[in-house]
């Protein structure tokens, strides 16, 4: 979460020459630098160390002592993918006689060997990590300048003082698929002073140390537990498919409207078959015709034009309707809410106007060539357009729109703007099964039929949260 991190004071200096950091990471935003692990003197920009993903996607490990660069490694490889977890291992051992063995960084078991910068510490150099008076931070760096919060997900973070471990200690290739996966109970020797194993299992105590050494961390800010894991990743918003990527917040689950012109983004996951459910909490009270939209769209629908401008170009697929059903858009904030299918269904009046903080429910059935979509508000499905027949996704009746899905994958698109009258930034909060709108937990945790996800309202029978496990089973 933005502005949130974990912190632990270092009461006595430990081994500053040999240590390992292992973490499973998922990027929530490609904008700005994002810190995984750091060690620093509080409010001291001249003395700190940090492992981070930079704004341009470069992996960076840096140590400063009295403003002098002791270590400066920046990769040529870029980490920009928001669709999956990756495993990063920082392996430090300045006692090594071979300079290239003193700092080693691995991604999914593969050692990085191509560096834009590679300032190597001298043999037996103290790097400043685990130094008395410093703090160990997870998800942020020193506060004398930008703290570079980790806007994304972290899982299974190991901090191991006094040991230089290979990535194969913490993860392995799956014997069937070859996929790199965590070893849940790795064989690791933890030190008593500064080592820790953070599983994030306890939502009420996310800083709990599971190493057996009781080196617990303190939560700073509104850090929240995520249901996404390396083995089952939930859908989020994708900064690589966005206009104003910096507006994606809360680990990729929310879009902040900061302009009177519509801006937005697409989702990280797409589906081709099956039945799917998600929710959007509309914080904005913008009522212009095209200001805020909730859409599904085919893969390949041109990105920038559908998010950048006010008016018709904010509608998914509006500029390419003659090519078939490129997208289906619902406009919840107008006085006459519309559902728009520019591929042939046209524009129909649908539902009732949403107010600020209303929750829009969306059910999409892609199980047949003629597919269907339903929208609802605050627990009630809208009537089929022009009728008094209440929408019934579970039984496939009274849809908002039927459409030909084609041989395509479909993803989610969100646009949002501020209210021109008060110019206050407003969110479109998405719940793809995480169980929160921003940092606010749903009041009623309703799972899908496979007991996956947590939603405000009951998931229609046969519909599922959009996540990698469900896509594998139903999509």
N, C-alpha and C positions, 0 to 999 in steps of 0.2 A: 504494500500500500504506500502511496505517496506520503511523505513526511513521517514515516514510521520505520523503526529499526530495532535491533537488539543490542544491548550494551552490557559489558562486564568490566569492572575495574581490575587492574593488575596490581596486586598488593605487594608482590615481591618479584624481582627480575628473574626471568627464566632463561631457557635456552634460546638465544636470539640468532643462532647460526644454523640450526637444523629444525625444520618443522614441515608439516604437510597440511594443506587445506584441500578438502574435497567437497564439492557441492553439486547438486542437480539444480539446474536453473532453467527458467522459462522467461523470456523477455516479454514485458507487457507493453513496451513502447520503444520505438527506435529513436526517439528524440532525447538528446542530452546524455551526459555520462551517467552510468549506473554502477554503483559500488556493490560488490559481493562481500568483500572482507577488508577490514582495515584496522590499523593500530596507530594511535596518535596521542600526543599530548593535547588535552582538551583545549580548544580554541587556539591551537598553535599550528599555523600553516607552514612553519619552517621545519617541523619534525613530525613525520608521519609515514606510513606505508599503506598502500591499498592495491587490491586486485579488483579490476573494473572492466566493464564493457563501455567503450567510449561512444560519443554521439555518432561517429562514422562507422561504428561496429567493430573497431579494433579492440583486441584484448590487450589490457595494459596492466603491468605490475611495476610499481614504483616505490622507492624508499628515499626519503629526504632526511638528512641529519644536518642541522644548522643551515638549512636551505641548499645543501650540497647533494646532488644526485648520487646516491650510493648505488642504486639499481634503477635502471630504466629499460624495461622491455615492452615494446609495442609491436604487435603482430602485423603482418601484411594480410593475413586472413581476417575476414570480417564476419561477425556473428549478427545477422539481421533477421534470421528466421524466427517468427513468432508462433509458428504452428506446432512446435514440439519442445520438450525438455532436452537439454544437453548436459553432459557431465564434464565438469571442469576440475582439474587437479593441478594445484600449485605445489611444486616439490622444491624445497629450498634446503641446500646443504653447502654452506660456504667453506666447510672443512675440506672439500674435495680439491685435489691437486689439479685436476683437469677443469679449466675455466668453464667449459660448456656443460659440466655436470653440476654446477653450483645453483643455477636457476633453470628448472624445467617445468614447462606447462603443457598439459595434455587436454585435448577435446575428444570425448568419446573414445578414450584409450589411445588416441594417436598423438604423438608428440609434435608440437609446433616447432618447425625448424626454419621458417622463413620470417625474418624480423625486419621491420622498418627501423627500429632502434633496438640495440642490445648492449646496454652498458652493464657489464658484469662486475659484481663486487670482488674485491681482492680476497685471497684465501684467508679464512678465519675472521672475516668481517662480521661485526654485530649489526644486524639490520634494523634494530629498534623495535621489532615485534616482541611482545612479552616483557617489555621494560617497565620497571616499577614507576608508577605515576602515569603511565599511559592507560588508555582504555582499548579493549578489543571490541570492535563493532561489526555487526552483521547487517548489511543492507544500507550503510551510510558511511561517510568519512568525516573528517574533522569539520567543526562548525565555524572556523574562522572565515571560510568562504563557502561557496556552494557545497552543500552536503552530498549532492549526487545520490539521492535515494534510489534504492533498487525498486523500480516500478515493474513488478512482475511476481513470479513465484519462485520459492526456494524449497528444496526438499533434501533431507538426509545430508546435513552439513556436518562434516567432521573437521575438527581442529586438533591436530596431533603435534604436541610439542616434543622435540627430542628425537623424532623419527622422520626419515625420508622414505615415503612409501610410493610404490608404483601404482598406477590407476587400477591395475588388476587386483589390488587388495580390496578395492571398494566396489568394483563392477566387473561384469563379464559378458561375453557374447552368448546369447541364447542358443542352445544346442540345435534348435529347430529352425528358427528364423534368422539367426545371426545378429539380431538386434542387440545393441548394447543396453544392459539392464543393471539395476542396483543389486549388490549383494546385501541382503537385509541385515545380516549379522556378521560383518567382516571380522577377521582375526586381526585386531589392532591392539597395541600396547599404548594406553593413555597415561600421561603424566598426571601427578596429583595436583599440580599448580595451575596449569593453563589449558589443558586439553578439554575437549567437550565433544559430545555427539548430540546434535539437535535434530530430533525426529519431527517436532511440531505436532505431536500426537494429541496433546492436551490443549483444547481450544482456550481454556482459561488460564493456562500457564505455558505459553508458547516457547518460553526460554528455558524450559526444563532440560537439564543435561542428563542424557541416557548413557553416558560413558561409565558410570559407577563412581565418578570422582566428585559429584555434587557441585560442579562448577556451573551453576545456573546463570542464565542471562536475564536481564531486566528488559521488559518491553517498554519502548518509548513511542508514544503516539497511538494510533488506532489500528495497530497490526491485527490482521484477521487470519484465521485458519482457512485454507482453501481445500476444496474437495478434489482439485486437479492433482494428479500424481503422474510420474513418468509412465505408469502402466495404464492410466485412464485419464486422458486429457480432455477437458471440456472446451467447448467453443468460446472464443473471445473475439474482440474487434481487432482488426489487423491494420497497424500503422503503415504497412507497406502497400495497402490499398485504401488510401485516405487522402482527403484534402484537409490540411491542418492536422498532421499526425500528432502534434504536441497536445492536441485536445483530447486524446485518449488517455483516460486515467483509471485508477483503481484496478491495476493489474489487467488492463484490457477489457474491462466490463462496462465502461461508461464513456459517453462522448459529451464533451462540454461545448455547448454553443456559445461562441464569443463574438459573433458578428450578426448583423441584421440580414446578411446573405446566407443562404443555406449552405452548410458544410457537413461532411459526414464521412462514412467509411463502410467497408465491407467486413465480413466475418472471416475468421481463419479457417473454418471448416465448411465444406459443402457436401450436399447429399444428392443422391440420384434416385433412390428408392426409399420405401418405408414411410412412416408417419412420425411427425416431429412437433414438439411443443416448446415454446419459450415465452417469456414475459418482458415487457418494457414499461418502466415507470417514467412517466412524462413529467419532468419537473417544470418545464417551460409552460408559460401561459400565453405563448405567442399564438395569435389567431389569424395570421395572414394565410392566404390560400395554399401556399406551398412551403411554409416555413419548417414544419417538422413532419417527417415521414418515416414509416416503417415498411420495409419492402423485402421481397425475395427477388432474386435476379439470377439469370443464367450465367454460367462461367463465360468469360469473354466479353460481357457487356462493358462498353467503354467506361472507364472509371471517372476521369476528371470532370467530364461534362455533367455527370449526373449529381455531383456534389458541390460544384463550385458556385453556381449562380442561383439567385433568387428567381422565382417564376417557374415556368414549365420545365426548364432544363434541370431543375432539382429533382425531377421525377425520374426514377430509374427507367431506362429504356425509351424515354420520350422521343429522343432524336432518331431512333431506329425502329419505330413501330412497324414499318413495312416489311421488316425482315422476320416477322414472327414475334411471338411473345417473348420479348427480352426481359421484361420485369413486371411485377405486380406491386403496386404501391397503395398503401392506406394512409390517408391524411386525417389524423385524429383531432386536430385542433381547430378545424374550420367550423363555421356555423352550419354548413351542410357537408359533413364528412363524406369523402369520396373514396372509392376503391377503383383503381385505374389499371387496366390491362391494355397496354398499347399494341399488343400483338394480335388483337382481334376482339377482345371483350369490351373495349371501349371504356367509358366512364359511367359509373352508377353511384347514386347516393346510397350510403351504407352506414348504419350504426348511429350513434349519438355523439355529440361533441364531447371531447375529453377536457377535463379541467386539470389545473396543476396538481401533480402528485397522484393522478389516477394511474391505475395499472392496466395496461393493455395486454390481453392474452392472445396468443397466435397459435393456431394449429394448422399444419400443412400435411396433406395426404398426397404422397407421391407414389402410392402403391399400384396405381393403374395409369394407363396411357392418358386417360382423361382425369386429371388431378384436381384437387379441391383445396381451398383455403378458407379458414374461418377467423374472424376477429371477435373479441369481446372486451368487456370492461368491468373491472372490480368484481369478478366472479360470475358474470352473466354474459352468455354468448349473444351476439347481435342476431336479430331476425334476418332471414334471407331477404335480400333487397326487394322492396316493394310488397312485402308480405307481413303477416303477423306470425309466421312460423319461426320459432326459436331455433337458432343454430344448434346442431347436434353432431359434433365431430365423431363421438364414439360410435354412432350408427351410420355415419356418412351422409346425414341428411341436412338440408337447408343451409348449404354452404354460402359464403359471401360471394364466391366466384368459382367456376369450373374452368379449367384451361388445359390445353395440350402441352404436356411437359417436354415432349421430344426426347431425344437421346442425349440429355444434358445433365450436368450437375447444377444444383441450385444452392445459392448462399443467401445470407441475410445482409441487408443494408439499412443503415440508420442515418438520417440527417436531422440536424437540430440547429436552432438559432436562438438568439436572445429576444426578449420583448423590447421592441423599439421604444416603448413608452418609458420604461425604467432603466433600460440598458444594463440589466443585471445578468450575469452569466448564468446559464441554466443547463442542467444535465438531461440527457436521455440515458437512464440507468437500465442496463440489460441484465436479466437473470436467465442464463442458459442452464441453470441447475446448481450454481454456486450457493444459492440460498440467501443472497443479499442483493440489495439495491445500493450500490456504493458501499458504505460501511454499515448500513442498517439491515439487520437480519429480518427475513420474512417472519411474519407472525405465526404462520402455519406451515410447517415443513412437510409439504406433500411430495412424495417421491413418485417416479413413474412406475409402470408395472413390473420393472425389473429391480425395484428398490434402489434406483439411482437418482441422484439429484434432490434438490429441495426447492419447492416452488410455493408461492403464496396461495395459489388456488389448485384445486384438484386437477391432475393431468387426465385428459380423456382416456378412457380405456383403449389400449392398443397404440397409444402415442408415447414417444420417448424423448428424453433429453438428448441434445446434440452433443455427443462426446465420442471419443475414439472407440470405446468398447461397444456402444450401441450402434455406431456406424458399421463396425465389423459384423455385428450380429444381424442388423436389420436394414442397413443402407446399401 
